[in-house]
Amino acid sequence: MSGFIWHPPPDLVERANVTRLQRRLGAADYHELHRISVEEPEHFWPELVEDLGIEFSRPWSSIVD
């Protein structure tokens, strides 16, 4: 038993934002996507913002301070 109660169907996984972001960043799986978010925040966050189409009233000056 895996411990998971629900497994999303493949078509839902295919349409998920996290799947699109994973591909955009070239991550092989969710664990690698998480690693990128932690170890490479300067790469991860701008890609996430662009992928989701988030607009700011003024651009940020740094990712991590």
N, C-alpha and C positions, 0 to 999 in steps of 0.2 A: 504494500500500500504506500502511495506517494505522500500522503498527508494533505493533498489538495482535494477540496470538495468539488471544485468546478474547473474544467479545462475549456478555454474558449475554442470554438470551432476554427479551423484553418482560415476560412474566409474573413472572419473577424480579426484574427491576428494579422492577416495580410493588409487590412485597411487601417490598422491602428497607427496613431501618430508616433508611438515609440518605435514601431517597425520601420516607418519611413525615416526617422531620425537615425536609427541604427544603421541603415543602409547609407544614408547621407554621410555619416562619419566613418563608414567602412568597418564598422564593428561586426565581428562574426556572430555575436550573440549578446544577450542582455548583460551578462557578466562583464564582457569587454566594454560595452557601452557605459556601465557603471564605473569601470576602471578609468575610462577616458574622462568621465565627469569629475572624478576625484583627483586624478594625476595630471590632467591636462585641461584645467578649467578655462584657460585662455583660448583654447581651441573649441571646447564643448559649448560654452555659453553663447558666443556669437553665432554659432551654427544653429543652436536651438532657437534663439530669438529670430533669426532670419527664416528658419523653417516654419515657425508658427506665425510669422508675419506680424510680430509685435512691434508697435511703433511707440517711441518715447518722445516726450515733448522736447527733450534735448538729449544728445548722445552721451553715453557714459564715458568717463575718462579712464577707468580701469575696471578690470574684472574682479580682482581680489585686492583688498587693501589691508 
